[in-house]
Amino acid sequence: MELKLPLVLGSSSVFRCGQLRRLGIDFHTASPDFDETPISGEHAGETALRLAEGKARSLA
């Protein structure tokens, strides 16, 4: 038996919603309560990971 979890887009981005809709992906949206202020000296990969984790935790 396969458990299919819902996809939650942790963003209010109209562009990202449009991308998922064009791909025919079923999803829900939620606006995370997370400070996305850049940290000086942080590399792009580190920023992406920090923001993704922080947004996911705020919505959990």
N, C-alpha and C positions, 0 to 999 in steps of 0.2 A: 504494500500500500504506500503510495507516494503522498507525502504531505506537501501541499502547495501553499506557501505563505504569501500574503499580499505584499505587493511592492508599494512602498511609501516613498514618494519624492519629498525629501526634506528641504524643499525650496519653494519659494513663491514666484520663481522665474517663469515668465510667460514663454520664453524661448525654450526652456527645458521641457515644459509641459507640451509644447507643440511638437518637439522632437519625439517624445514618447507616443503621442497620439498618432503621428505620421507612421510610426513603426507598428501601430496596432497593439501596443502594450497596455494592458489593464493596470491602472495604478490609482492611488489616492495621493492627495497632497497634504502636507502639514508644514506650518511655518515654525521653524525651530527658534527657540529663545537662546541665542548664542552670539557672543561678541565676535565679529569677524575682523576686528582691527588687525592689520598686519603687524608682525613683530619684526623690529629692525634686525637685519642680518640673517633672517630665516630664509632658507632656500625654498624654491617653489614646491618641490616634492614634500618637504617638511610641512609647509603651509597647507597643502592639499590634505595631507594626512591628519593634521591637527584639526582643521575645519570639519572634515568628514566625521572624525570621531566625536568632536564636540557637538555637532549637530545631531548625530545619532543618539548620543547620551541624553541630550535635552529632550528628545522625542520619545525616549524609551519609557 
